[in-house]
Every structure is written in structure tokens, then in C-alpha cells.
Amino acid sequence: MLLGNAVRHEWMLESGFISVNHGSFGAAPRVVLAAQQEWQRRMEAQPSRFMHAVLPDELRRGAQRLGTFVGAEGRTIAFVENATTGCNAVLRSLRLAPNDEVVVLSHAYGAVRNTARYVTKRAGARIVEAAIPFPHPHPEVIVANLKAALTDRTRLAVIDHITSGSALVLPLQSLVRLCHEVGVPVLVDGAHGAAQVPLDLAAIGADWYAGNCHKWLCAPKGSGFLYAAPARQLDLHPATISHGLGKGFVEEFDWTGTRDASAWLATSVAIDFHRRLGGKDLMARNVALAAEATDLLARRLNSEPGATGGMAGSMGVVRLPITGPVSSDAAAALRARLLAAGTDAPVHVLADALWLRLSAHAYNDLEDYERLADIVAAVLRG
């Protein structure tokens, strides 16, 4: 199937803007947005009937469909607004004692790190960080560094599937297996997992996996999920306690109050759309395009990529050849200049340098990254 510019019309993307940041917020195609709007129409036609007689069964039907897509049973899947919400549910359900430890990775997503910091501080526990070497990381070193961070005080390990800022696809099954060998449960922050890489949650074996549907699966904004293994559902609660308290995982998470569930209900159409564009073949194509784009940017900027090969997915990062102070303020200022110049590639501080992150999805062609390289070079000269 022809992709790139040949399918760009499927989205509402602004003409002329170089959209190479699918990883941050995704982009929902027209057919998915139409499905969401139809669910909203049905809800508003008779809200009481919809909430009582339609929504419960449709949520479970959608969860089963999503579960099949990610390799899990529907009864282990609950819809949440996003992966951060799912991680909050797990972390804030922990029963920590003083001096307990929660292990996170050095490239952990900031919002999830903040949640871990909040729950550990309240309990008098502490965060322990396992270092990810960067750039040019090696899976065996990451596994060894995690092993060194685990102690008999570790109550949970929070592991990223694909890191946000550095775009690394981590050796997830090896990391989960290591933790389980010493009796440590694992929460996976899978914000970038679904539809960027094939998922089989049963094979991964994590205790909890929080993911997004609005990113690589192209569902509407506000569509995420939380997987909880059956043995890990007891005493797991959503951030908002409501009428389902004490009735089990599904009952608690499916209803936390009145809200618009149309983004979740449209996820099935997003799955259909993903498969129409190639499914696993699309994912492989996006990975190959991201690798080619990352190499192009690195050559044009006379720089280096952050990761290659098996640790690279549908995103890539390139070190920016900038001298001078490196700070989050400098990264934000540079990103603002890139946005003003017509592209949305984010800039992150990693390993005492500024790195540009790019994404590749179905609507991208290599020409996008050639134009991106021109824009970045011009902005850096300025």
C-alpha cells in the first residue's frame, strides 16, 4: 500500500507544516474522529439511556477488542485517559512503609517520576534510580544497572517500554524477568508501546502496563489503557474513587463519574484503520523510515544518533551541534523557534547536550526529514 504523502489526506494535518512529532500527542485520522463524533451524538441524544443501557457493554466490548490487539484478555484491560493516569493508579495504590524503595530508570518520563516522588515522600520511602547509558546504550548494561539498583527494600520497579525523551526501545522482557526473579513487581510505562511496536502483554509478563491509544494507534486524545494481571487487580484503584469501590478492577475503573467516553469507544475504529494501513507492516515501515531519517539528520548536522538497531523504534534522536550552556530553558527556546519555522520536532536535554527527536508515521515521507534538516540548520545558524 502507498503511504506517506499518498495517505496524508486521511488526517487533518496542516498543509505545509512539517509534522514529525507523532510521538508527543499523536494525530487522529478523519475516520476515527467521525466515529468519536457519532458516539457523542448517540450519547447526547439520550444521555441517561446511553450511560445506563449502552455504555457499560460498549466499554467492555471495546476493552476486549483492545485487549486482543495488545495480547491480553479484556477483563485485564481498563480504559483510562492516558498512560500517566494509569501509572498514577498503580503508584497511588501502593502501600509503602518508611525506607521502602521504588526503582525508576534515569530516562523515566517526568510526570511518572513526579508521581513516584510524591508517593514515596508521603510514605517516608525513597526513589532509587537505575542508570541508562546514553548515547549508544547497550541492552546488557541496562539490565545490569537495573539489577544493581534492586534491593530487599524494593517494592516496585517502574520501567519504560520506550523512553520518551531519548526514544529508546528497552529490552522489556529481560528487565521484567530480572525483577520477578527477585520478587519485585513491575509497572511498565508503555506510553509509546501500542502500535509503535507489536505488543503481547501476556508474553511480556509485567504486573501492570499503562499505555496510550492516542499516540501511535491514532485514537482520539484522552484514550489510554491500564492492563493489570489478574493476580495484581486486588487493591488497585483508580485515582478517582466512585461507586465501584470494592466491586473489582473492571467495575471501579469503568465508572468513576460522568465523563465523555467517546475517545475510548472510537479506539476500535483506530485499530481497524491501523490494520488497513498495514498493521505490523506499517510498524516495520515506520521503524525503517525513522532510522533513515535519523541517519539523514545526523549526517546533515555532522552529528550522531542516540541509538540505532534493535533499540530504535519509530522515533529517533540526533544530537544538536550546539555549544554553550545546556538547560531545559535552552531546549524550550529552541523548540519554540522550530515551531515558528514550521516544524514540531521537540528538543530534549540528554547527556549534557541538546537532542532533537523525530517521529515517523504513515503520513511521513523521507522528503519531510530533508525539509526538517533544512529548517534545523537554518534555525541553528540563526
Sine and cosine of phi, psi and omega as CSV:
sin_phi,cos_phi,sin_psi,cos_psi,sin_omega,cos_omega
0.00,0.00,0.68,-0.74,0.06,-1.00
-0.94,0.33,0.72,-0.69,0.01,-1.00
-0.83,-0.56,-0.38,-0.93,-0.02,-1.00
0.92,0.38,-0.69,-0.73,-0.05,-1.00
-0.87,0.49,-0.39,0.92,-0.01,-1.00
-0.92,0.38,-0.37,0.93,0.00,-1.00
-0.89,-0.46,0.08,1.00,-0.05,-1.00
-0.86,0.51,-0.49,0.87,0.00,-1.00
-0.90,0.44,-0.28,0.96,0.03,-1.00
-0.92,0.38,-0.35,0.94,0.03,-1.00
-0.96,-0.29,0.18,-0.98,0.04,-1.00
-0.99,-0.16,0.42,0.91,-0.10,-1.00
-0.89,0.46,0.63,-0.77,-0.02,-1.00
-0.89,0.45,0.78,-0.63,0.00,-1.00
-0.92,0.40,0.71,-0.71,0.04,-1.00
1.00,0.01,-0.29,0.96,0.03,-1.00
-1.00,0.07,0.70,-0.71,-0.03,-1.00
-1.00,0.09,0.99,-0.10,-0.06,-1.00
-1.00,0.02,0.99,-0.17,-0.03,-1.00
-0.76,-0.65,0.55,0.84,-0.02,-1.00
-0.72,-0.69,0.72,0.69,0.02,-1.00
-0.86,0.51,-0.45,0.89,-0.09,-1.00
-0.91,0.41,-0.40,0.91,-0.05,-1.00
-0.98,0.20,-0.83,0.56,-0.12,-0.99
-0.78,-0.63,0.02,1.00,-0.03,-1.00
0.93,0.36,-0.25,-0.97,0.09,-1.00
-0.28,-0.96,0.87,-0.49,-0.05,-1.00
-1.00,0.07,0.76,-0.65,0.03,-1.00
-0.96,0.29,0.23,-0.97,-0.08,-1.00
-0.85,0.53,-0.68,0.73,-0.08,-1.00
-0.91,0.42,-0.55,0.84,0.03,-1.00
-0.96,0.28,-0.66,0.75,0.04,-1.00
-0.90,0.44,-0.59,0.81,0.04,-1.00
-0.90,0.43,-0.64,0.77,0.04,-1.00
-0.90,0.43,-0.66,0.75,0.05,-1.00
-0.87,0.48,-0.69,0.72,-0.02,-1.00
-0.91,0.42,-0.55,0.83,0.05,-1.00
-0.92,0.38,-0.63,0.78,0.08,-1.00
-0.90,0.44,-0.63,0.77,0.03,-1.00
-0.91,0.42,-0.62,0.78,0.04,-1.00
-0.89,0.46,-0.70,0.71,0.01,-1.00
-0.89,0.45,-0.63,0.78,-0.01,-1.00
-0.90,0.43,-0.71,0.71,-0.08,-1.00
-0.98,0.20,-0.29,0.96,0.04,-1.00
-0.90,0.43,-0.59,0.80,0.07,-1.00
-0.36,-0.93,1.00,0.09,-0.13,-0.99
-0.82,0.57,-0.69,0.72,-0.05,-1.00
-0.90,0.45,-0.73,0.69,0.01,-1.00
-0.89,0.46,-0.67,0.74,-0.02,-1.00
-0.89,0.46,-0.75,0.66,-0.07,-1.00
-0.91,0.42,-0.60,0.80,-0.07,-1.00
-1.00,-0.01,-0.64,0.77,-0.18,-0.98
-0.96,-0.29,-0.31,0.95,-0.06,-1.00
-0.94,-0.35,-0.79,0.62,-0.16,-0.99
-0.85,0.53,-0.73,0.69,-0.07,-1.00
-0.83,0.56,-0.76,0.65,-0.01,-1.00
-0.93,0.36,-0.62,0.79,-0.02,-1.00
-0.93,0.37,-0.58,0.82,0.07,-1.00
-0.89,0.46,-0.70,0.71,0.00,-1.00
-0.93,0.38,-0.59,0.81,0.05,-1.00
-0.91,0.43,-0.68,0.74,0.04,-1.00
-0.91,0.41,-0.62,0.78,0.02,-1.00
-0.91,0.42,-0.61,0.79,0.05,-1.00
-0.91,0.42,-0.67,0.74,0.02,-1.00
-0.90,0.44,-0.70,0.72,0.03,-1.00
-0.91,0.40,-0.64,0.77,0.03,-1.00
-0.86,0.51,-0.68,0.73,0.04,-1.00
-0.87,0.49,-0.63,0.78,-0.02,-1.00
-0.91,0.41,-0.60,0.80,-0.06,-1.00
-0.98,-0.19,0.10,1.00,0.08,-1.00
0.99,0.17,0.70,0.71,-0.01,-1.00
-0.53,-0.85,0.31,-0.95,0.08,-1.00
-0.98,0.18,0.52,-0.85,-0.04,-1.00
-0.85,0.53,-0.54,0.84,-0.03,-1.00
-0.94,0.33,-0.16,0.99,0.04,-1.00
-0.98,-0.19,0.06,1.00,-0.07,-1.00
-0.90,-0.44,0.78,-0.63,0.14,-0.99
-0.83,-0.56,0.63,-0.77,0.08,-1.00
-0.98,0.20,0.66,-0.75,0.12,-0.99
-0.69,-0.72,0.15,-0.99,-0.07,-1.00
-0.93,0.36,-0.57,0.82,-0.02,-1.00
-0.20,-0.98,0.11,-0.99,-0.06,-1.00
-0.89,0.45,-0.58,0.82,0.03,-1.00
-0.88,0.47,-0.64,0.77,0.06,-1.00
-0.88,0.47,-0.68,0.73,0.03,-1.00
-0.89,0.45,-0.68,0.74,0.04,-1.00
-0.90,0.43,-0.61,0.79,0.06,-1.00
-0.87,0.49,-0.66,0.75,-0.02,-1.00
-0.86,0.51,-0.70,0.71,-0.02,-1.00
-0.94,0.35,-0.77,0.64,-0.07,-1.00
-0.90,0.43,-0.62,0.79,-0.04,-1.00
-0.99,0.14,-0.10,0.99,0.13,-0.99
-1.00,-0.04,-0.11,0.99,0.00,-1.00
-0.91,0.42,0.55,-0.83,0.13,-0.99
-0.94,-0.33,1.00,0.01,-0.04,-1.00
-1.00,-0.06,0.50,-0.87,0.07,-1.00
-0.89,-0.46,0.31,-0.95,0.05,-1.00
-0.81,0.59,0.68,-0.74,0.02,-1.00
0.97,0.23,-0.01,1.00,0.18,-0.98
-0.91,0.42,0.32,-0.95,-0.05,-1.00
-0.78,-0.63,0.61,-0.79,0.15,-0.99
-0.87,-0.50,0.83,-0.56,-0.03,-1.00
-1.00,-0.06,0.75,-0.66,0.12,-0.99
-0.80,-0.60,0.26,-0.96,0.03,-1.00
-1.00,-0.02,0.42,-0.91,-0.05,-1.00
-0.92,0.40,-0.33,0.94,0.05,-1.00
-0.97,-0.24,0.39,0.92,0.00,-1.00
-0.87,0.49,0.54,-0.84,0.03,-1.00
-0.90,0.44,0.68,-0.73,-0.13,-0.99
-0.84,0.54,-0.66,0.75,-0.03,-1.00
-0.92,0.40,-0.62,0.78,0.00,-1.00
-0.96,0.29,-0.62,0.78,0.09,-1.00
-0.86,0.50,-0.66,0.75,0.02,-1.00
-0.89,0.46,-0.63,0.77,0.04,-1.00
-0.89,0.45,-0.70,0.71,0.04,-1.00
-0.88,0.47,-0.64,0.77,0.02,-1.00
-0.90,0.44,-0.64,0.77,-0.01,-1.00
-0.90,0.43,-0.75,0.66,-0.09,-1.00
-0.95,0.30,-0.56,0.83,0.02,-1.00
-0.95,0.31,-0.64,0.77,0.00,-1.00
-0.89,0.46,-0.66,0.75,-0.01,-1.00
-0.89,0.45,-0.54,0.84,-0.07,-1.00
-1.00,-0.06,-0.08,1.00,-0.09,-1.00
0.97,0.25,0.30,0.95,0.06,-1.00
-1.00,-0.04,-0.12,-0.99,-0.02,-1.00
-0.55,-0.83,0.37,-0.93,0.08,-1.00
-1.00,-0.05,0.68,-0.73,0.13,-0.99
-0.89,-0.46,0.72,-0.69,-0.08,-1.00
-0.96,-0.27,0.75,-0.66,0.11,-0.99
-0.98,-0.19,0.82,-0.58,-0.14,-0.99
-0.98,0.19,0.67,-0.74,0.18,-0.98
-0.97,-0.26,0.90,-0.44,0.03,-1.00
-0.91,0.41,0.65,-0.76,-0.06,-1.00
-0.37,-0.93,0.65,-0.76,0.00,1.00
-0.98,0.19,-0.03,-1.00,0.01,-1.00
0.82,0.57,0.86,0.52,0.00,-1.00
-0.95,0.30,0.31,-0.95,0.04,-1.00
-0.79,-0.61,0.74,-0.67,-0.05,-1.00
-0.81,0.58,-0.67,0.74,-0.06,-1.00
-0.91,0.42,-0.58,0.82,0.03,-1.00
-0.93,0.37,-0.63,0.77,0.03,-1.00
-0.89,0.45,-0.69,0.73,0.04,-1.00
-0.88,0.47,-0.70,0.71,0.00,-1.00
-0.90,0.44,-0.64,0.77,0.00,-1.00
-0.93,0.37,-0.59,0.81,0.08,-1.00
-0.92,0.40,-0.68,0.73,0.01,-1.00
-0.84,0.54,-0.65,0.76,-0.02,-1.00
-0.93,0.37,-0.42,0.91,-0.03,-1.00
-0.99,0.11,-0.31,0.95,-0.05,-1.00
-0.99,0.15,0.70,-0.71,0.04,-1.00
-0.70,-0.71,-0.01,-1.00,0.04,-1.00
-0.96,0.26,-0.03,1.00,0.08,-1.00
-0.99,-0.15,-0.08,1.00,-0.05,-1.00
-0.95,0.30,0.84,-0.55,0.00,-1.00
-0.97,-0.26,-0.28,0.96,0.00,-1.00
-0.28,-0.96,0.60,-0.80,0.18,-0.98
-0.91,-0.42,0.78,-0.62,0.05,-1.00
-0.97,-0.26,0.90,-0.43,-0.13,-0.99
-0.85,-0.52,0.76,-0.65,0.10,-1.00
-0.98,0.20,0.65,-0.76,0.13,-0.99
-0.98,0.20,-0.80,0.60,0.10,-1.00
-0.78,-0.63,0.88,-0.48,-0.08,-1.00
-0.92,0.40,0.51,-0.86,-0.10,-0.99
-0.98,0.21,-0.88,0.47,-0.08,-1.00
-0.93,0.36,-0.63,0.78,-0.09,-1.00
-0.99,-0.13,-0.14,0.99,0.12,-0.99
0.86,0.50,0.62,0.78,-0.02,-1.00
-1.00,-0.10,0.77,-0.64,0.14,-0.99
-1.00,0.06,0.94,-0.34,-0.13,-0.99
-1.00,0.09,0.39,-0.92,0.02,-1.00
-0.97,0.26,0.96,0.28,-0.24,-0.97
-0.87,0.49,-0.74,0.67,-0.06,-1.00
-0.88,0.47,-0.62,0.79,0.04,-1.00
-0.91,0.42,-0.63,0.78,0.00,-1.00
-0.93,0.36,-0.67,0.75,0.04,-1.00
-0.90,0.43,-0.71,0.71,-0.01,-1.00
-0.87,0.49,-0.66,0.75,0.03,-1.00
-0.86,0.52,-0.73,0.68,-0.02,-1.00
-0.90,0.44,-0.68,0.73,-0.04,-1.00
-0.92,0.38,-0.49,0.87,0.03,-1.00
-0.89,0.46,-0.44,0.90,0.02,-1.00
-0.94,-0.35,0.28,0.96,0.13,-0.99
0.98,0.22,0.39,0.92,0.00,-1.00
-0.98,-0.22,0.85,-0.53,0.06,-1.00
-0.95,0.32,0.38,-0.93,-0.13,-0.99
-0.79,-0.61,0.78,-0.63,0.21,-0.98
-0.97,-0.26,0.84,-0.55,0.04,-1.00
-0.98,-0.17,0.82,-0.58,0.18,-0.98
-1.00,0.09,0.99,-0.12,-0.06,-1.00
-0.97,-0.22,0.64,0.77,-0.07,-1.00
-0.81,0.59,-0.59,0.81,-0.08,-1.00
-0.97,-0.25,0.12,0.99,-0.16,-0.99
-0.97,0.23,-0.83,0.56,-0.15,-0.99
-0.88,0.48,0.88,-0.47,0.06,-1.00
0.98,0.19,-0.09,1.00,0.24,-0.97
-1.00,0.07,-0.64,0.77,0.08,-1.00
-0.74,-0.67,0.46,-0.89,0.08,-1.00
-0.87,0.49,0.68,-0.74,-0.03,-1.00
-0.90,-0.43,0.68,-0.73,0.16,-0.99
-0.66,-0.75,1.00,0.05,-0.11,-0.99
-0.89,0.47,-0.53,0.85,0.04,-1.00
-0.90,0.44,-0.65,0.76,0.00,-1.00
-0.95,0.31,-0.59,0.81,0.02,-1.00
-0.89,0.46,-0.67,0.75,0.13,-0.99
0.98,0.18,0.22,0.97,0.02,-1.00
-0.93,0.37,0.41,-0.91,0.03,-1.00
-0.96,0.29,-0.65,0.76,0.05,-1.00
-0.65,-0.76,0.56,-0.83,0.06,-1.00
-0.64,-0.77,0.88,-0.48,0.02,-1.00
-0.96,-0.27,0.81,-0.59,-0.07,-1.00
-0.71,-0.71,0.19,-0.98,0.07,-1.00
-0.93,-0.37,0.58,-0.82,0.16,-0.99
-0.97,-0.23,-0.33,0.94,-0.07,-1.00
-0.98,0.19,-0.22,0.98,0.00,-1.00
-0.99,0.10,-0.98,-0.18,-0.18,-0.98
-0.96,0.27,-0.35,0.93,0.05,-1.00
-0.99,0.11,-0.22,0.98,0.09,-1.00
0.92,0.39,0.49,0.87,0.15,-0.99
-0.98,0.22,0.18,-0.98,0.02,-1.00
-0.90,0.43,0.34,-0.94,0.05,-1.00
-0.87,0.50,0.60,-0.80,-0.02,-1.00
1.00,0.01,0.34,0.94,-0.01,-1.00
-0.87,-0.50,0.95,-0.31,0.07,-1.00
-0.67,-0.75,0.00,-1.00,-0.01,-1.00
-0.54,-0.84,0.40,-0.92,0.12,-0.99
-0.81,-0.58,0.86,-0.51,0.13,-0.99
-1.00,-0.08,0.71,-0.71,0.09,-1.00
-0.72,-0.69,0.86,-0.50,0.06,-1.00
-0.84,0.54,0.57,-0.82,-0.06,-1.00
-0.77,0.64,-0.64,0.76,-0.03,-1.00
-0.95,0.31,-0.21,0.98,-0.05,-1.00
-0.94,-0.34,0.22,0.98,-0.02,-1.00
-1.00,0.05,-0.40,0.92,0.00,-1.00
-0.91,0.42,0.75,-0.67,0.02,-1.00
0.91,0.40,0.36,0.93,0.15,-0.99
-0.98,-0.18,0.80,-0.60,-0.11,-0.99
-0.74,-0.67,0.53,-0.85,0.12,-0.99
-0.93,0.37,0.28,-0.96,0.01,-1.00
-0.89,0.46,-0.50,0.87,0.05,-1.00
-0.97,-0.24,0.92,-0.40,0.04,-1.00
-0.99,0.13,0.74,-0.67,-0.05,-1.00
-0.63,-0.77,-0.53,-0.85,-0.15,-0.99
-0.93,0.36,-0.30,0.95,-0.06,-1.00
-1.00,0.08,0.05,1.00,-0.06,-1.00
-0.81,0.58,0.79,-0.61,0.03,-1.00
0.99,0.10,-0.02,1.00,-0.04,-1.00
-0.98,-0.19,0.05,1.00,0.06,-1.00
0.95,-0.32,0.24,-0.97,-0.10,-0.99
-0.81,0.59,-0.82,0.57,-0.06,-1.00
-0.89,0.46,-0.74,0.67,-0.03,-1.00
-0.86,0.50,-0.67,0.74,-0.04,-1.00
-0.93,0.38,-0.71,0.70,-0.10,-0.99
-0.98,0.18,-0.49,0.87,-0.05,-1.00
-0.94,0.34,-0.45,0.89,0.02,-1.00
-0.71,-0.71,0.95,-0.32,0.11,-0.99
-0.87,-0.49,0.18,0.98,-0.02,-1.00
0.70,-0.71,0.06,-1.00,-0.02,-1.00
-0.94,0.35,0.81,-0.59,0.03,-1.00
-0.37,-0.93,0.28,-0.96,0.00,-1.00
-1.00,0.07,0.94,-0.33,-0.04,-1.00
-1.00,-0.06,0.17,0.99,-0.11,-0.99
-0.89,0.46,-0.53,0.85,0.02,-1.00
-0.90,0.44,-0.63,0.78,0.02,-1.00
-0.93,0.36,-0.67,0.74,-0.07,-1.00
-0.93,0.36,-0.40,0.92,0.03,-1.00
-1.00,0.09,-0.07,1.00,-0.03,-1.00
-0.88,0.47,-0.56,0.83,0.01,-1.00
-0.88,0.47,-0.61,0.80,0.05,-1.00
-0.93,0.36,-0.58,0.82,0.07,-1.00
-0.89,0.45,-0.63,0.78,0.07,-1.00
-0.89,0.46,-0.69,0.72,0.04,-1.00
-0.87,0.49,-0.69,0.72,0.00,-1.00
-0.89,0.45,-0.69,0.72,0.02,-1.00
-0.86,0.52,-0.69,0.73,0.00,-1.00
-0.94,0.35,-0.58,0.82,0.03,-1.00
-0.89,0.45,-0.55,0.83,0.01,-1.00
-0.99,0.10,-0.02,1.00,0.10,-1.00
0.76,-0.65,-0.27,0.96,0.02,-1.00
0.86,0.51,-0.86,-0.50,-0.02,-1.00
-0.89,0.46,-0.57,0.82,0.05,-1.00
-0.90,0.43,-0.61,0.79,0.06,-1.00
-0.89,0.45,-0.70,0.71,0.01,-1.00
-0.87,0.50,-0.70,0.71,0.01,-1.00
-0.90,0.44,-0.64,0.77,0.02,-1.00
-0.90,0.45,-0.67,0.74,0.00,-1.00
-0.91,0.42,-0.63,0.78,0.04,-1.00
-0.89,0.46,-0.71,0.71,-0.01,-1.00
-0.90,0.44,-0.65,0.76,0.01,-1.00
-0.92,0.40,-0.66,0.75,0.03,-1.00
-0.89,0.46,-0.63,0.77,0.03,-1.00
-0.90,0.43,-0.70,0.72,0.00,-1.00
-0.90,0.43,-0.65,0.76,0.01,-1.00
-0.92,0.40,-0.67,0.74,0.01,-1.00
-0.89,0.46,-0.68,0.73,0.04,-1.00
-0.89,0.46,-0.66,0.75,0.01,-1.00
-0.87,0.49,-0.75,0.66,-0.01,-1.00
-0.89,0.46,-0.67,0.74,-0.02,-1.00
-0.88,0.47,-0.66,0.75,0.01,-1.00
-0.93,0.37,-0.70,0.71,-0.04,-1.00
-0.90,0.43,-0.55,0.83,-0.03,-1.00
-1.00,-0.08,0.03,1.00,-0.05,-1.00
0.80,0.60,0.78,0.63,-0.10,-0.99
-0.74,-0.67,-0.52,-0.86,-0.07,-1.00
-0.57,-0.82,0.46,-0.89,0.10,-1.00
-0.99,0.10,0.29,-0.96,0.02,-1.00
-0.99,0.13,-0.57,0.82,0.00,-1.00
-0.42,-0.91,0.47,-0.88,0.04,-1.00
-0.67,-0.74,0.10,-0.99,0.09,-1.00
0.93,0.38,-0.65,-0.76,-0.13,-0.99
-0.92,0.39,-0.27,0.96,0.02,-1.00
-1.00,-0.10,0.14,0.99,0.03,-1.00
-0.93,-0.37,0.69,-0.72,0.02,-1.00
-0.91,-0.43,-0.71,-0.71,-0.02,-1.00
-1.00,0.04,0.21,0.98,0.13,-0.99
-0.79,-0.62,0.38,-0.92,0.08,-1.00
-0.55,-0.84,0.38,-0.93,0.07,-1.00
-0.79,-0.61,0.58,-0.82,-0.01,-1.00
-0.76,-0.64,0.75,-0.67,0.03,-1.00
-0.94,0.35,0.72,-0.69,0.02,-1.00
-1.00,0.03,0.75,-0.67,-0.05,-1.00
-0.98,0.21,0.96,0.27,-0.06,-1.00
-0.85,-0.52,0.72,-0.69,0.10,-1.00
-0.97,-0.24,0.34,-0.94,0.00,-1.00
0.94,-0.33,-0.07,-1.00,-0.05,-1.00
-0.87,0.49,0.65,-0.76,0.03,-1.00
-0.93,-0.37,0.84,-0.55,-0.03,-1.00
-0.43,-0.90,0.25,-0.97,0.07,-1.00
-0.90,0.43,-0.53,0.85,0.05,-1.00
-0.91,0.42,-0.65,0.76,0.03,-1.00
-0.91,0.42,-0.63,0.78,0.03,-1.00
-0.90,0.44,-0.69,0.72,0.00,-1.00
-0.90,0.43,-0.64,0.77,0.00,-1.00
-0.91,0.42,-0.66,0.75,0.01,-1.00
-0.92,0.39,-0.64,0.77,0.03,-1.00
-0.89,0.45,-0.63,0.78,0.03,-1.00
-0.89,0.46,-0.62,0.79,0.03,-1.00
-0.92,0.38,-0.61,0.79,0.04,-1.00
-0.92,0.39,-0.66,0.75,0.06,-1.00
-0.86,0.50,-0.69,0.73,0.01,-1.00
-0.91,0.41,-0.45,0.89,-0.01,-1.00
-1.00,0.07,-0.12,0.99,0.11,-0.99
0.95,-0.32,0.40,0.92,0.10,-1.00
-0.56,-0.83,0.35,-0.94,-0.14,-0.99
-0.90,-0.43,0.31,0.95,-0.02,-1.00
-0.91,0.41,0.83,-0.56,-0.03,-1.00
-0.98,0.20,0.33,-0.95,0.00,-1.00
-0.84,-0.54,0.74,-0.67,-0.03,-1.00
-0.80,-0.59,0.47,-0.88,0.11,-0.99
-1.00,-0.01,0.88,-0.48,0.01,-1.00
-0.60,-0.80,0.73,-0.69,0.07,-1.00
0.77,0.64,0.73,0.68,0.06,-1.00
0.85,0.53,0.54,0.84,0.06,-1.00
-0.55,-0.84,0.24,-0.97,0.10,-0.99
-0.99,-0.13,0.74,-0.67,-0.04,-1.00
-0.83,-0.57,0.70,-0.71,0.07,-1.00
-1.00,-0.03,0.77,-0.64,0.04,-1.00
-0.96,-0.27,0.69,-0.72,0.07,-1.00
-0.82,-0.57,0.40,-0.91,0.04,-1.00
-0.82,-0.57,0.41,-0.91,0.07,-1.00
-0.77,-0.64,0.82,-0.58,0.09,-1.00
-0.73,-0.68,-0.09,-1.00,-0.15,-0.99
-0.85,0.53,-0.55,0.84,-0.08,-1.00
-1.00,0.10,-0.01,1.00,-0.02,-1.00
-1.00,-0.06,0.56,-0.83,0.16,-0.99
-0.84,-0.54,0.25,-0.97,0.05,-1.00
-0.87,0.49,-0.48,0.88,0.02,-1.00
-0.85,0.52,-0.54,0.84,0.03,-1.00
-0.86,0.52,-0.65,0.76,-0.08,-1.00
-0.99,0.16,-0.44,0.90,0.14,-0.99
-0.91,0.41,-0.67,0.74,0.07,-1.00
-0.93,0.36,-0.60,0.80,0.07,-1.00
-0.86,0.51,-0.70,0.72,0.01,-1.00
-0.87,0.49,-0.64,0.76,0.04,-1.00
-0.89,0.45,-0.70,0.72,-0.02,-1.00
-0.91,0.42,-0.72,0.70,-0.02,-1.00
-0.89,0.46,-0.70,0.71,0.01,-1.00
-0.87,0.49,-0.67,0.74,-0.01,-1.00
-0.91,0.41,-0.67,0.74,0.01,-1.00
-0.91,0.42,-0.65,0.76,0.01,-1.00
-0.92,0.39,-0.60,0.80,0.06,-1.00
-0.90,0.43,-0.56,0.83,-0.03,-1.00
-0.95,0.32,0.00,0.00,0.00,0.00
